[in-house]
């Protein structure tokens, strides 16, 4: 079953040349889905569209079988953590948690108490005096104390120390084990590689790579070729994702590893496919825009 279905979506902004354009995206129920991309790529815009904070100009978004604008049916099923941890500054931590318990749909008091042990904040401190990392911990309690089916998290580990980062990622995995769906954006490649089942890379408002993470790493490979006449002509059977020159070498990111690699090894002496990790893939697609230089 698919938790999210996006078709032919576009979103433009007044006084900006930026456009978010997503032709097709599917996110499986119970999976952890990672969003990667540089600042301004469209990650937060996509999450806001999922939350119906903004509306698309064209296209459709279906969430848990409902139109994304049907908030009456979705408000108890989605829990959201904003990148900007905007909380009531004059409240204490305890006041904020008590207030949330009184108004937040599908609030689970037992889970909130459990989360308070994971994120041991001083209940008497005013929110205005909390560090960014402490606000993130408080927001984590508010987010994960809900009995939701879909958790949408915008940079959930930003500002946390390594111990608290690990606790946050454990919570994400725990929800997935319970059959919940998690969508989270991150600037940390390691977080996505170690925790996500699938991902999408965004650049300039478009998805440039998407799929199951393990499949992508097995399908993608890189060729590093000397800038010579022989290697300027690449075999026609290669599915080239990105290519550019760097330090007098032609760098080529290819897809179709299960079929293309054996053919390269058997037919060409100078093509030596190399495995790639998520960091390799990301920087090849983001640096120079994957274009020749």
C-alpha positions as CSV (number, residue, x, y, z in Angstrom):
1,X,0.0,0.0,0.0
2,X,1.2,3.5,-0.8
3,X,1.0,6.2,1.9
4,X,1.6,9.1,-0.5
5,X,0.9,9.5,-4.2
6,X,1.9,12.6,-6.1
7,X,1.0,13.2,-9.7
8,X,1.9,16.1,-12.1
9,X,2.5,18.5,-9.2
10,X,3.8,22.0,-9.7
11,X,4.1,24.9,-7.3
12,X,5.2,28.4,-8.2
13,X,5.9,31.4,-6.0
14,X,5.2,35.0,-6.7
15,X,8.3,37.2,-7.1
16,X,10.5,34.1,-7.5
17,X,11.8,32.1,-10.4
18,X,11.6,28.9,-8.3
19,X,9.2,26.2,-9.3
20,X,8.7,22.8,-7.6
21,X,7.8,20.2,-10.2
22,X,7.2,16.6,-9.3
23,X,5.7,14.4,-12.1
24,X,5.3,11.2,-10.1
25,X,6.2,10.1,-6.6
26,X,5.1,7.1,-4.5
27,X,6.0,6.5,-0.9
28,X,5.2,3.0,0.5
29,X,3.3,2.6,3.8
30,X,5.5,1.6,6.7
31,X,8.7,2.9,5.1
32,X,11.2,5.5,6.0
33,X,11.5,8.0,3.1
34,X,14.4,10.4,3.0
35,X,14.5,13.8,1.2
36,X,18.0,15.1,0.2
37,X,19.0,18.3,-1.5
38,X,20.9,21.5,-1.0
39,X,19.3,24.6,0.5
40,X,16.5,25.9,-1.8
41,X,16.1,22.6,-3.6
42,X,12.4,22.4,-2.6
43,X,12.4,19.9,0.4
44,X,10.5,22.1,2.8
45,X,8.1,23.2,0.0
46,X,7.3,19.6,-0.6
47,X,6.7,18.9,3.0
48,X,4.4,22.0,3.3
49,X,2.4,20.8,0.3
50,X,2.0,17.4,2.1
51,X,0.7,19.2,5.1
52,X,-1.6,21.5,3.0
53,X,0.1,24.6,4.4
54,X,0.4,25.6,0.8
55,X,-1.5,24.4,-2.2
56,X,-0.2,23.2,-5.6
57,X,-0.9,25.2,-8.7
58,X,-1.5,21.9,-10.6
59,X,-1.5,18.2,-9.9
60,X,-2.7,16.0,-7.1
61,X,-1.5,14.7,-3.7
62,X,-3.1,11.7,-2.1
63,X,-2.2,10.9,1.5
64,X,-3.4,7.7,3.2
65,X,-6.2,7.4,0.6
66,X,-7.4,11.0,1.0
67,X,-6.8,14.2,-0.9
68,X,-4.2,16.2,1.0
69,X,-6.7,19.1,1.4
70,X,-9.1,16.9,3.4
71,X,-7.7,17.9,6.8
72,X,-10.8,16.7,8.7
73,X,-9.9,13.1,7.8
74,X,-6.1,13.6,8.0
75,X,-5.6,15.7,11.1
76,X,-5.5,12.7,13.5
77,X,-3.4,10.6,11.1
78,X,-0.4,13.0,10.5
79,X,2.1,14.4,12.9
80,X,4.5,17.1,11.7
81,X,7.8,18.5,12.9
82,X,8.6,21.9,11.4
83,X,12.2,22.9,10.7
84,X,11.5,26.2,12.6
85,X,10.7,25.1,16.1
86,X,8.2,27.9,16.8
87,X,6.7,27.3,20.3
88,X,5.0,29.6,22.8
89,X,8.1,31.4,24.3
90,X,6.4,32.5,27.6
91,X,5.3,29.0,28.4
92,X,7.3,26.5,30.5
93,X,8.1,23.1,29.1
94,X,5.4,21.6,31.4
95,X,2.8,24.2,30.3
96,X,3.5,23.4,26.7
97,X,3.1,19.7,27.2
98,X,-0.1,20.1,29.2
99,X,-1.5,22.5,26.6
100,X,-0.6,20.0,23.8
101,X,-2.3,17.2,25.7
102,X,-5.5,19.2,25.9
103,X,-5.8,20.2,22.2
104,X,-3.7,17.9,20.0
105,X,-5.7,15.2,18.3
106,X,-4.7,11.5,19.0
107,X,-2.5,12.6,21.9
108,X,-1.0,9.6,23.9
109,X,-0.2,10.5,27.5
110,X,1.7,7.3,28.1
111,X,3.9,7.9,25.1
112,X,4.5,11.5,26.2
113,X,5.7,10.3,29.6
114,X,8.0,7.8,27.9
115,X,9.4,10.5,25.6
116,X,10.1,12.8,28.5
117,X,12.5,10.1,29.9
118,X,14.2,10.0,26.5
119,X,14.4,13.8,26.2
120,X,14.9,14.8,29.9
121,X,14.1,18.5,29.7
122,X,13.7,20.7,32.8
123,X,9.9,21.1,33.0
124,X,10.2,24.5,34.8
125,X,12.3,26.2,32.1
126,X,10.6,28.7,29.9
127,X,10.7,27.9,26.2
128,X,12.3,31.3,25.5
129,X,15.4,30.2,27.5
130,X,15.8,26.8,25.7
131,X,18.6,26.2,23.2
132,X,17.7,25.3,19.7
133,X,18.6,21.7,20.5
134,X,16.3,21.7,23.6
135,X,13.5,23.1,21.5
136,X,14.0,20.3,19.0
137,X,13.8,17.8,21.9
138,X,10.5,19.3,23.1
139,X,9.2,19.3,19.5
140,X,10.1,15.6,19.3
141,X,7.9,14.9,22.4
142,X,5.1,16.9,20.8
143,X,5.5,15.1,17.5
144,X,5.9,11.5,18.6
145,X,3.4,11.5,21.4
146,X,0.6,11.5,18.7
147,X,-0.9,8.2,17.6
148,X,-0.5,9.0,13.9
149,X,0.0,6.9,10.8
150,X,2.3,9.3,9.0
151,X,5.2,11.4,10.5
152,X,6.5,14.2,8.5
153,X,9.8,15.6,9.9
154,X,11.7,18.6,8.5
155,X,15.4,18.4,9.6
156,X,14.5,16.5,12.8
157,X,18.1,16.1,14.2
158,X,19.3,19.7,13.5
159,X,20.8,21.2,16.6
160,X,20.9,18.0,18.6
161,X,24.1,16.6,20.1
162,X,25.2,13.1,18.9
163,X,23.4,11.3,21.8
164,X,20.1,13.1,21.1
165,X,20.5,12.6,17.4
166,X,20.8,8.8,18.0
167,X,17.6,8.9,20.2
168,X,15.7,10.8,17.5
169,X,16.8,8.3,14.8
170,X,15.8,5.4,17.1
171,X,12.3,6.9,17.4
172,X,12.1,7.1,13.6
173,X,13.0,3.4,13.3
174,X,10.6,2.4,16.1
175,X,7.7,4.1,14.3
176,X,8.6,2.2,11.1
177,X,8.8,-1.1,12.9
178,X,5.2,-0.3,14.1
179,X,4.1,0.0,10.6
180,X,4.0,3.8,10.5
181,X,5.3,5.9,7.6
182,X,8.1,8.4,8.1
183,X,9.1,11.1,5.7
184,X,12.1,13.2,6.8
185,X,14.4,15.7,5.2
186,X,18.1,16.0,6.2
187,X,21.3,17.6,5.2
188,X,23.1,14.6,6.8
189,X,23.9,12.0,4.1
190,X,24.8,9.4,6.8
191,X,21.3,9.8,8.4
192,X,19.6,9.0,5.2
193,X,21.9,6.2,4.1
194,X,21.7,4.4,7.5
195,X,18.0,4.8,8.2
196,X,16.0,5.4,5.0
197,X,14.4,2.6,2.9
198,X,14.0,4.9,-0.1
199,X,14.8,8.5,-1.0
200,X,14.4,11.3,-3.4
201,X,17.1,13.8,-4.3
202,X,15.9,17.3,-5.2
203,X,17.7,20.0,-7.1
204,X,16.2,23.2,-8.3
205,X,12.7,22.1,-7.6
206,X,12.9,18.7,-9.4
207,X,13.5,15.1,-8.4
208,X,16.7,14.1,-10.1
209,X,17.0,10.6,-8.5
210,X,14.4,8.5,-6.6
211,X,14.0,5.0,-5.5
212,X,14.8,2.2,-3.0
213,X,18.2,3.0,-1.5
214,X,19.7,-0.5,-1.7
215,X,18.5,-0.8,-5.3
216,X,20.0,2.6,-6.3
217,X,23.4,1.7,-4.8
218,X,23.5,-1.6,-6.6
219,X,22.2,-0.2,-9.9
220,X,24.5,2.9,-10.0
221,X,28.2,2.8,-10.7
222,X,30.8,5.3,-11.7
223,X,33.4,5.3,-14.5
224,X,36.5,7.5,-14.2
225,X,38.1,7.9,-17.6
226,X,41.1,9.6,-19.0
227,X,40.2,12.5,-21.2
228,X,41.1,10.8,-24.5
229,X,39.7,10.1,-27.9
230,X,38.9,6.5,-27.0
231,X,36.8,7.2,-24.0
232,X,34.9,10.2,-25.4
233,X,32.7,7.7,-27.2
234,X,30.8,5.8,-24.5
235,X,29.0,2.5,-25.3
236,X,25.4,3.1,-26.4
237,X,24.0,0.6,-23.8
238,X,25.1,2.8,-20.9
239,X,22.3,4.6,-19.1
240,X,24.1,7.8,-18.2
241,X,22.7,9.7,-15.2
242,X,25.4,12.4,-14.9
243,X,28.8,13.2,-16.6
244,X,31.4,16.0,-16.3
245,X,35.1,16.5,-16.5
246,X,37.2,16.9,-13.4
247,X,41.0,17.1,-13.2
248,X,41.4,16.0,-16.8
249,X,39.1,13.0,-16.2
250,X,35.7,12.3,-17.5
251,X,33.5,11.2,-14.6
252,X,30.4,9.3,-15.6
253,X,27.6,8.1,-13.2
254,X,25.7,5.3,-14.9
255,X,22.6,3.2,-14.0
256,X,21.9,-0.4,-14.9
257,X,24.7,-2.1,-13.0
258,X,23.4,-5.6,-13.1
259,X,23.5,-5.7,-16.9
260,X,26.0,-3.0,-17.9
261,X,29.0,-3.9,-15.6
262,X,29.6,-7.4,-17.0
263,X,29.4,-6.1,-20.6
264,X,31.9,-3.4,-19.8
265,X,34.3,-5.8,-18.2
266,X,34.1,-8.3,-21.1
267,X,34.1,-5.9,-24.0
268,X,36.4,-3.0,-23.0
269,X,39.8,-3.0,-21.3
270,X,39.7,0.6,-20.2
271,X,36.3,0.8,-18.6
272,X,36.5,-0.2,-14.9
273,X,33.1,0.3,-13.1
274,X,33.4,1.4,-9.5
275,X,30.8,1.0,-6.7
276,X,29.3,4.2,-5.2
277,X,27.8,5.1,-1.9
278,X,25.2,7.7,-1.2
279,X,27.8,10.4,-0.7
280,X,29.3,9.7,-4.1
281,X,25.9,9.8,-5.8
282,X,24.9,13.0,-4.1
283,X,28.0,15.0,-4.9
284,X,28.1,13.8,-8.5
285,X,24.5,14.9,-9.0
286,X,24.8,18.2,-7.1
287,X,28.3,19.4,-8.0
288,X,28.2,21.2,-11.4
289,X,24.6,20.1,-11.7
290,X,25.8,16.8,-13.2
291,X,26.8,18.7,-16.3
292,X,30.0,18.6,-18.3
293,X,32.8,21.0,-17.5
